[in-house]
Amino acid sequence: MLFGVAGVPHSSRSRSTLDGVKAIKKLGLDAMEVQFVRGVRMKEEKAKEVGMLAKSLNVTLTVHAPYYINLNSDDKFEASVRRLYDSARIGSFFDSKGVVFHPGYYLKSSKQKAYERVKAGIERTLDMLEKDGIDAKLRPETTGKPTQFGELDELLNLSAEFVEIGYDVKPCIDFAHIHARYRRYNSYDEFCEIFEKVEVKLGRRALRSVHIHLSGIEYGMRGEREHLNLEESDMNWRELLMAIKDVKVDGILICESPNLEVDAVMLKNAFMELKF
């Protein structure tokens, strides 16, 4: 399991992606999720430079696409596809191991209608990427509010349709979002249940390349409110690490706590103690 942070670590010399990659290495972490959440502004040459540095330092990079994506909106559909495509295209220049995105909101649609619209958006994006020779790993994220498309089961069903025809589409499993959305899924057995769902729908191989997000979370009846540091929340992260170890899950775990690398280093150290 590789451990990293969402965005440039706080301890980085500057807020640049290049300095962020260097900080990841210095911290003894393994990965960084490049944040395009306000828009894809990185140029091709800069992305190539980032990729060369990351490769030289053995740092794995992923991408988080813009927050403005909503594939279930008539008005925003085409722009959302373009943002997802741009995220994957730029990420390909630094060998991104996954493009995480929030698929959209239900709005006034039924869940089935939203599912079909999100599926159509992903299909359109994959067609564009394939036409341009870009091999991307799309990771629709489990979401933290009931108004958002992104229940675990619907993402697993959606992913299974694409995996069946040869595309690498699998959920980004955000355990904080799942916990906030359902106000459960916060114990060893429940974490194992989630991994079992992944294996049943996508096969054992899917557990060897899982993309995980983790942080503490504040939540209420309407789901997610804000991310918290792990030790300031009720997130049972130690049992999650035990489940990852016992189920033999592999992949990337990105920490989204406000303190970023503090929790990421804590997670990695605790996992290494369990593993060895």
DOGU-346415 format. One record per residue (C-alpha): residue number from 1; residue in one letter; z, x, y. Coordinates in steps of 0.1 Angstrom, whole numbers, plus 5000, padded with zeros to 4 digits. Layout:
@pos=NUM, code=A, zz=Z, xx=X, yy=Y $
...
! end
This chain:
@pos=1, code=M, zz=5000, xx=5000, yy=5000 $
@pos=2, code=L, zz=4990, xx=5013, yy=5034 $
@pos=3, code=F, zz=5013, xx=5006, yy=5064 $
@pos=4, code=G, zz=5002, xx=5003, yy=5100 $
@pos=5, code=V, zz=5005, xx=4985, yy=5133 $
@pos=6, code=A, zz=4986, xx=4959, yy=5153 $
@pos=7, code=G, zz=4971, xx=4979, yy=5182 $
@pos=8, code=V, zz=4981, xx=5012, yy=5198 $
@pos=9, code=P, zz=5016, xx=5023, yy=5190 $
@pos=10, code=H, zz=5041, xx=5022, yy=5219 $
@pos=11, code=S, zz=5048, xx=5059, yy=5214 $
@pos=12, code=S, zz=5011, xx=5068, yy=5219 $
@pos=13, code=R, zz=5004, xx=5092, yy=5248 $
@pos=14, code=S, zz=4980, xx=5066, yy=5263 $
@pos=15, code=R, zz=4968, xx=5031, yy=5255 $
@pos=16, code=S, zz=4934, xx=5045, yy=5243 $
@pos=17, code=T, zz=4924, xx=5039, yy=5207 $
@pos=18, code=L, zz=4918, xx=5076, yy=5201 $
@pos=19, code=D, zz=4954, xx=5084, yy=5212 $
@pos=20, code=G, zz=4966, xx=5055, yy=5191 $
@pos=21, code=V, zz=4950, xx=5069, yy=5160 $
@pos=22, code=K, zz=4967, xx=5103, yy=5167 $
@pos=23, code=A, zz=5000, xx=5085, yy=5171 $
@pos=24, code=I, zz=4996, xx=5068, yy=5138 $
@pos=25, code=K, zz=4992, xx=5101, yy=5121 $
@pos=26, code=K, zz=5022, xx=5116, yy=5139 $
@pos=27, code=L, zz=5044, xx=5087, yy=5129 $
@pos=28, code=G, zz=5035, xx=5091, yy=5092 $
@pos=29, code=L, zz=5018, xx=5057, yy=5091 $
@pos=30, code=D, zz=4985, xx=5050, yy=5074 $
@pos=31, code=A, zz=4966, xx=5024, yy=5094 $
@pos=32, code=M, zz=4959, xx=5007, yy=5127 $
@pos=33, code=E, zz=4944, xx=4974, yy=5135 $
@pos=34, code=V, zz=4921, xx=4978, yy=5165 $
@pos=35, code=Q, zz=4927, xx=4948, yy=5188 $
@pos=36, code=F, zz=4896, xx=4931, yy=5202 $
@pos=37, code=V, zz=4917, xx=4901, yy=5210 $
@pos=38, code=R, zz=4906, xx=4898, yy=5247 $
@pos=39, code=G, zz=4870, xx=4906, yy=5239 $
@pos=40, code=V, zz=4849, xx=4933, yy=5222 $
@pos=41, code=R, zz=4846, xx=4959, yy=5249 $
@pos=42, code=M, zz=4843, xx=4991, yy=5228 $
@pos=43, code=K, zz=4809, xx=5007, yy=5230 $
@pos=44, code=E, zz=4791, xx=5021, yy=5199 $
@pos=45, code=E, zz=4795, xx=5058, yy=5208 $
@pos=46, code=K, zz=4833, xx=5053, yy=5214 $
@pos=47, code=A, zz=4836, xx=5035, yy=5181 $
@pos=48, code=K, zz=4818, xx=5063, yy=5163 $
@pos=49, code=E, zz=4842, xx=5088, yy=5180 $
@pos=50, code=V, zz=4872, xx=5068, yy=5169 $
@pos=51, code=G, zz=4858, xx=5066, yy=5133 $
@pos=52, code=M, zz=4853, xx=5104, yy=5131 $
@pos=53, code=L, zz=4889, xx=5110, yy=5143 $
@pos=54, code=A, zz=4903, xx=5084, yy=5120 $
@pos=55, code=K, zz=4885, xx=5099, yy=5090 $
@pos=56, code=S, zz=4896, xx=5134, yy=5099 $
@pos=57, code=L, zz=4933, xx=5123, yy=5100 $
@pos=58, code=N, zz=4930, xx=5099, yy=5070 $
@pos=59, code=V, zz=4939, xx=5069, yy=5091 $
@pos=60, code=T, zz=4925, xx=5035, yy=5079 $
@pos=61, code=L, zz=4912, xx=5012, yy=5106 $
@pos=62, code=T, zz=4908, xx=4974, yy=5107 $
@pos=63, code=V, zz=4899, xx=4950, yy=5134 $
@pos=64, code=H, zz=4914, xx=4919, yy=5150 $
@pos=65, code=A, zz=4886, xx=4897, yy=5165 $
@pos=66, code=P, zz=4891, xx=4878, yy=5198 $
@pos=67, code=Y, zz=4915, xx=4850, yy=5201 $
@pos=68, code=Y, zz=4888, xx=4828, yy=5217 $
@pos=69, code=I, zz=4871, xx=4821, yy=5183 $
@pos=70, code=N, zz=4870, xx=4784, yy=5173 $
@pos=71, code=L, zz=4844, xx=4777, yy=5147 $
@pos=72, code=N, zz=4854, xx=4740, yy=5147 $
@pos=73, code=S, zz=4843, xx=4735, yy=5183 $
@pos=74, code=D, zz=4808, xx=4723, yy=5192 $
@pos=75, code=D, zz=4811, xx=4739, yy=5226 $
@pos=76, code=K, zz=4824, xx=4772, yy=5214 $
@pos=77, code=F, zz=4807, xx=4775, yy=5180 $
@pos=78, code=E, zz=4778, xx=4798, yy=5189 $
@pos=79, code=A, zz=4800, xx=4820, yy=5212 $
@pos=80, code=S, zz=4826, xx=4822, yy=5184 $
@pos=81, code=V, zz=4800, xx=4833, yy=5159 $
@pos=82, code=R, zz=4788, xx=4860, yy=5183 $
@pos=83, code=R, zz=4824, xx=4872, yy=5189 $
@pos=84, code=L, zz=4830, xx=4875, yy=5152 $
@pos=85, code=Y, zz=4797, xx=4892, yy=5147 $
@pos=86, code=D, zz=4803, xx=4917, yy=5176 $
@pos=87, code=S, zz=4838, xx=4925, yy=5161 $
@pos=88, code=A, zz=4823, xx=4933, yy=5127 $
@pos=89, code=R, zz=4794, xx=4952, yy=5142 $
@pos=90, code=I, zz=4815, xx=4975, yy=5163 $
@pos=91, code=G, zz=4841, xx=4978, yy=5136 $
@pos=92, code=S, zz=4813, xx=4990, yy=5112 $
@pos=93, code=F, zz=4809, xx=5022, yy=5134 $
@pos=94, code=F, zz=4845, xx=5032, yy=5125 $
@pos=95, code=D, zz=4843, xx=5019, yy=5089 $
@pos=96, code=S, zz=4867, xx=4990, yy=5095 $
@pos=97, code=K, zz=4883, xx=4978, yy=5062 $
@pos=98, code=G, zz=4887, xx=4942, yy=5074 $
@pos=99, code=V, zz=4879, xx=4919, yy=5104 $
@pos=100, code=V, zz=4908, xx=4896, yy=5109 $
@pos=101, code=F, zz=4902, xx=4864, yy=5129 $
@pos=102, code=H, zz=4918, xx=4830, yy=5136 $
@pos=103, code=P, zz=4891, xx=4805, yy=5124 $
@pos=104, code=G, zz=4899, xx=4777, yy=5148 $
@pos=105, code=Y, zz=4917, xx=4744, yy=5154 $
@pos=106, code=Y, zz=4914, xx=4710, yy=5137 $
@pos=107, code=L, zz=4911, xx=4693, yy=5171 $
@pos=108, code=K, zz=4902, xx=4657, yy=5163 $
@pos=109, code=S, zz=4884, xx=4666, yy=5131 $
@pos=110, code=S, zz=4895, xx=4658, yy=5096 $
@pos=111, code=K, zz=4906, xx=4688, yy=5076 $
@pos=112, code=Q, zz=4874, xx=4685, yy=5055 $
@pos=113, code=K, zz=4852, xx=4684, yy=5085 $
@pos=114, code=A, zz=4869, xx=4715, yy=5100 $
@pos=115, code=Y, zz=4865, xx=4733, yy=5067 $
@pos=116, code=E, zz=4828, xx=4727, yy=5066 $
@pos=117, code=R, zz=4824, xx=4738, yy=5103 $
@pos=118, code=V, zz=4844, xx=4770, yy=5097 $
@pos=119, code=K, zz=4824, xx=4776, yy=5065 $
@pos=120, code=A, zz=4792, xx=4772, yy=5084 $
@pos=121, code=G, zz=4803, xx=4796, yy=5111 $
@pos=122, code=I, zz=4812, xx=4823, yy=5086 $
@pos=123, code=E, zz=4779, xx=4817, yy=5068 $
@pos=124, code=R, zz=4760, xx=4822, yy=5101 $
@pos=125, code=T, zz=4780, xx=4853, yy=5109 $
@pos=126, code=L, zz=4773, xx=4868, yy=5074 $
@pos=127, code=D, zz=4736, xx=4860, yy=5077 $
@pos=128, code=M, zz=4734, xx=4879, yy=5110 $
@pos=129, code=L, zz=4753, xx=4908, yy=5097 $
@pos=130, code=E, zz=4732, xx=4910, yy=5065 $
@pos=131, code=K, zz=4700, xx=4909, yy=5085 $
@pos=132, code=D, zz=4712, xx=4939, yy=5105 $
@pos=133, code=G, zz=4724, xx=4958, yy=5074 $
@pos=134, code=I, zz=4761, xx=4956, yy=5083 $
@pos=135, code=D, zz=4785, xx=4953, yy=5053 $
@pos=136, code=A, zz=4816, xx=4936, yy=5067 $
@pos=137, code=K, zz=4849, xx=4924, yy=5052 $
@pos=138, code=L, zz=4859, xx=4892, yy=5069 $
@pos=139, code=R, zz=4895, xx=4882, yy=5068 $
@pos=140, code=P, zz=4903, xx=4847, yy=5081 $
@pos=141, code=E, zz=4940, xx=4846, yy=5089 $
@pos=142, code=T, zz=4966, xx=4822, yy=5077 $
@pos=143, code=T, zz=4979, xx=4805, yy=5109 $
@pos=144, code=G, zz=5013, xx=4795, yy=5121 $
@pos=145, code=K, zz=5008, xx=4760, yy=5136 $
@pos=146, code=P, zz=4998, xx=4727, yy=5119 $
@pos=147, code=T, zz=4972, xx=4722, yy=5146 $
@pos=148, code=Q, zz=4953, xx=4754, yy=5135 $
@pos=149, code=F, zz=4929, xx=4757, yy=5106 $
@pos=150, code=G, zz=4943, xx=4783, yy=5083 $
@pos=151, code=E, zz=4965, xx=4768, yy=5055 $
@pos=152, code=L, zz=4967, xx=4793, yy=5027 $
@pos=153, code=D, zz=4951, xx=4769, yy=5001 $
@pos=154, code=E, zz=4921, xx=4760, yy=5023 $
@pos=155, code=L, zz=4915, xx=4797, yy=5031 $
@pos=156, code=L, zz=4917, xx=4806, yy=4994 $
@pos=157, code=N, zz=4892, xx=4778, yy=4986 $
@pos=158, code=L, zz=4869, xx=4789, yy=5014 $
@pos=159, code=S, zz=4871, xx=4826, yy=5003 $
@pos=160, code=A, zz=4864, xx=4817, yy=4967 $
@pos=161, code=E, zz=4831, xx=4801, yy=4977 $
@pos=162, code=F, zz=4820, xx=4833, yy=4994 $
@pos=163, code=V, zz=4833, xx=4856, yy=4967 $
@pos=164, code=E, zz=4814, xx=4837, yy=4941 $
@pos=165, code=I, zz=4781, xx=4845, yy=4959 $
@pos=166, code=G, zz=4790, xx=4882, yy=4965 $
@pos=167, code=Y, zz=4806, xx=4883, yy=5000 $
@pos=168, code=D, zz=4839, xx=4900, yy=5007 $
@pos=169, code=V, zz=4857, xx=4872, yy=5024 $
@pos=170, code=K, zz=4894, xx=4870, yy=5017 $
@pos=171, code=P, zz=4924, xx=4857, yy=5036 $
@pos=172, code=C, zz=4946, xx=4878, yy=5058 $
@pos=173, code=I, zz=4980, xx=4867, yy=5046 $
@pos=174, code=D, zz=5003, xx=4865, yy=5075 $
@pos=175, code=F, zz=5037, xx=4859, yy=5060 $
@pos=176, code=A, zz=5053, xx=4852, yy=5093 $
@pos=177, code=H, zz=5028, xx=4825, yy=5101 $
@pos=178, code=I, zz=5031, xx=4809, yy=5066 $
@pos=179, code=H, zz=5069, xx=4809, yy=5070 $
@pos=180, code=A, zz=5067, xx=4793, yy=5104 $
@pos=181, code=R, zz=5041, xx=4767, yy=5094 $
@pos=182, code=Y, zz=5060, xx=4754, yy=5064 $
@pos=183, code=R, zz=5096, xx=4766, yy=5072 $
@pos=184, code=R, zz=5098, xx=4780, yy=5037 $
@pos=185, code=Y, zz=5080, xx=4808, yy=5018 $
@pos=186, code=N, zz=5107, xx=4833, yy=5026 $
@pos=187, code=S, zz=5121, xx=4843, yy=4992 $
@pos=188, code=Y, zz=5111, xx=4866, yy=4963 $
@pos=189, code=D, zz=5099, xx=4838, yy=4941 $
@pos=190, code=E, zz=5080, xx=4822, yy=4969 $
@pos=191, code=F, zz=5063, xx=4854, yy=4979 $
@pos=192, code=C, zz=5053, xx=4859, yy=4942 $
@pos=193, code=E, zz=5040, xx=4823, yy=4943 $
@pos=194, code=I, zz=5017, xx=4832, yy=4971 $
@pos=195, code=F, zz=5003, xx=4863, yy=4953 $
@pos=196, code=E, zz=4999, xx=4841, yy=4922 $
@pos=197, code=K, zz=4978, xx=4817, yy=4942 $
@pos=198, code=V, zz=4956, xx=4846, yy=4953 $
@pos=199, code=E, zz=4951, xx=4858, yy=4918 $
@pos=200, code=V, zz=4943, xx=4823, yy=4904 $
@pos=201, code=K, zz=4916, xx=4816, yy=4931 $
@pos=202, code=L, zz=4901, xx=4851, yy=4937 $
@pos=203, code=G, zz=4910, xx=4871, yy=4906 $
@pos=204, code=R, zz=4933, xx=4900, yy=4899 $
@pos=205, code=R, zz=4910, xx=4924, yy=4918 $
@pos=206, code=A, zz=4918, xx=4905, yy=4950 $
@pos=207, code=L, zz=4954, xx=4917, yy=4947 $
@pos=208, code=R, zz=4942, xx=4953, yy=4949 $
@pos=209, code=S, zz=4928, xx=4949, yy=4984 $
@pos=210, code=V, zz=4952, xx=4924, yy=5001 $
@pos=211, code=H, zz=4953, xx=4923, yy=5039 $
@pos=212, code=I, zz=4988, xx=4914, yy=5051 $
@pos=213, code=H, zz=5003, xx=4908, yy=5085 $
@pos=214, code=L, zz=5041, xx=4908, yy=5089 $
@pos=215, code=S, zz=5067, xx=4904, yy=5116 $
@pos=216, code=G, zz=5097, xx=4884, yy=5124 $
@pos=217, code=I, zz=5090, xx=4849, yy=5137 $
@pos=218, code=E, zz=5106, xx=4822, yy=5159 $
@pos=219, code=Y, zz=5095, xx=4787, yy=5149 $
@pos=220, code=G, zz=5103, xx=4751, yy=5152 $
@pos=221, code=M, zz=5090, xx=4717, yy=5140 $
@pos=222, code=R, zz=5055, xx=4725, yy=5155 $
@pos=223, code=G, zz=5054, xx=4759, yy=5138 $
@pos=224, code=E, zz=5051, xx=4793, yy=5153 $
@pos=225, code=R, zz=5066, xx=4801, yy=5187 $
@pos=226, code=E, zz=5066, xx=4839, yy=5190 $
@pos=227, code=H, zz=5068, xx=4870, yy=5170 $
@pos=228, code=L, zz=5102, xx=4888, yy=5167 $
@pos=229, code=N, zz=5114, xx=4922, yy=5154 $
@pos=230, code=L, zz=5122, xx=4919, yy=5117 $
@pos=231, code=E, zz=5159, xx=4926, yy=5120 $
@pos=232, code=E, zz=5162, xx=4899, yy=5148 $
@pos=233, code=S, zz=5147, xx=4872, yy=5126 $
@pos=234, code=D, zz=5153, xx=4854, yy=5093 $
@pos=235, code=M, zz=5122, xx=4870, yy=5077 $
@pos=236, code=N, zz=5133, xx=4882, yy=5042 $
@pos=237, code=W, zz=5111, xx=4913, yy=5044 $
@pos=238, code=R, zz=5130, xx=4933, yy=5018 $
@pos=239, code=E, zz=5123, xx=4907, yy=4991 $
@pos=240, code=L, zz=5086, xx=4906, yy=5002 $
@pos=241, code=L, zz=5084, xx=4944, yy=4996 $
@pos=242, code=M, zz=5100, xx=4939, yy=4961 $
@pos=243, code=A, zz=5074, xx=4912, yy=4953 $
@pos=244, code=I, zz=5046, xx=4935, yy=4965 $
@pos=245, code=K, zz=5059, xx=4962, yy=4942 $
@pos=246, code=D, zz=5066, xx=4940, yy=4912 $
@pos=247, code=V, zz=5033, xx=4921, yy=4913 $
@pos=248, code=K, zz=5015, xx=4955, yy=4919 $
@pos=249, code=V, zz=4998, xx=4944, yy=4951 $
@pos=250, code=D, zz=4978, xx=4970, yy=4969 $
@pos=251, code=G, zz=4960, xx=4970, yy=5003 $
@pos=252, code=I, zz=4970, xx=4971, yy=5039 $
@pos=253, code=L, zz=5001, xx=4958, yy=5056 $
@pos=254, code=I, zz=4999, xx=4955, yy=5094 $
@pos=255, code=C, zz=5031, xx=4951, yy=5113 $
@pos=256, code=E, zz=5030, xx=4927, yy=5143 $
@pos=257, code=S, zz=5066, xx=4930, yy=5154 $
@pos=258, code=P, zz=5071, xx=4935, yy=5192 $
@pos=259, code=N, zz=5085, xx=4970, yy=5184 $
@pos=260, code=L, zz=5054, xx=4978, yy=5163 $
@pos=261, code=E, zz=5059, xx=5012, yy=5148 $
@pos=262, code=V, zz=5097, xx=5009, yy=5146 $
@pos=263, code=D, zz=5094, xx=4981, yy=5121 $
@pos=264, code=A, zz=5063, xx=4996, yy=5105 $
@pos=265, code=V, zz=5080, xx=5029, yy=5097 $
@pos=266, code=M, zz=5111, xx=5009, yy=5084 $
@pos=267, code=L, zz=5088, xx=4989, yy=5061 $
@pos=268, code=K, zz=5070, xx=5020, yy=5048 $
@pos=269, code=N, zz=5102, xx=5039, yy=5042 $
@pos=270, code=A, zz=5119, xx=5010, yy=5024 $
@pos=271, code=F, zz=5088, xx=5004, yy=5003 $
@pos=272, code=M, zz=5086, xx=5041, yy=4993 $
@pos=273, code=E, zz=5123, xx=5039, yy=4982 $
@pos=274, code=L, zz=5115, xx=5009, yy=4960 $
@pos=275, code=K, zz=5084, xx=5025, yy=4945 $
@pos=276, code=F, zz=5097, xx=5059, yy=4937 $
! end
